[in-house]
Amino acid sequence: MTIQLDFEAEQPEEGVLSQFPDNEPLTITKVERQKSGHRYMLHFGPYRLSVHEDIMIKYRMISGNVFTKEDLQEIVLADERQRAYVEGLRYLERKPRTRMEMARRLRQKEIGEELIDEVLERLRRERLIDDSQYAKQWAEQRVTGHRKGKLWVRHELRGKGIDKSVIAEALDGISIDQERQSALELGRKKWNAVKGEPSDKRRKTGAFLMRRGFSGGIVRSVLNTLREDGDINGMEDDFYEFD
């Protein structure tokens, strides 16, 4: 997933509205584009407020228009919401993310929990975060591309905050033949790299596959296949127990 952004997001100056008078009309006297990003500095006489251009357009914040402090409070909230959403998009630029990863990132950016929930829901509606799709793609990639077993993948996905039922569904999409083929390719490579007696090779290869997250049943099946192929000679099926 690649999302190109053509604007920067900056947090409005903290507490800036506390300087604005409560019961006076506030007229925009000057609009200045800021150097970084699509943000503008709006002057209300001696008072200033920085907003994103999307917010400025939405609220028709042009010279001569009049606002109240209550209006500006709404605008500041909208600007913060925009900033939070942009932070979410920026975090998705390099690769997909899970819901938990996104929430953690937004907290690091000091965005409030209420806004985080809003951003997560918006990104979900736009299908920019989808834990189910993420889990399926991750499982496929890790098992077939990186030759990891399902046990390993399950642990990884749990660490990314994905629900157990979603993980189970994703792993169900990986056939036993796919997982076994990955284990076989990995096991054959490991076997050929190990020096020593056949018993040592079998033991070390089996332990290696177990550490990669393959089940005991798959490991025994792979070792038996390697024996039948001539890579392991004269070893009994039950020489080493992996369960």
HELIX and SHEET records of a PDB file:
HELIX    1   1 VAL A   16  GLN A   19  5                                   4    
HELIX    2   2 GLU A   53  LYS A   58  1                                   6    
HELIX    3   3 LYS A   69  TYR A   91  1                                  23    
HELIX    4   4 ARG A   99  GLN A  108  1                                  10    
HELIX    5   5 GLU A  113  ARG A  125  1                                  13    
HELIX    6   6 ASP A  131  GLU A  140  1                                  10    
HELIX    7   7 GLN A  141  GLY A  145  3                                   5    
HELIX    8   8 LYS A  150  GLY A  159  1                                  10    
HELIX    9   9 LYS A  164  ASP A  172  1                                   9    
HELIX   10  10 ILE A  176  ALA A  193  1                                  18    
HELIX   11  11 PRO A  198  ARG A  211  1                                  14    
HELIX   12  12 GLY A  216  GLU A  228  1                                  13    
SHEET    1   A 2 LEU A  26  THR A  27  0                                        
SHEET    2   A 2 VAL A  66  PHE A  67 -1                                        
SHEET    1   B 3 LYS A  30  ARG A  33  0                                        
SHEET    2   B 3 ARG A  39  PHE A  44 -1                                        
SHEET    3   B 3 TYR A  47  HIS A  52 -1                                        
END                                                                             
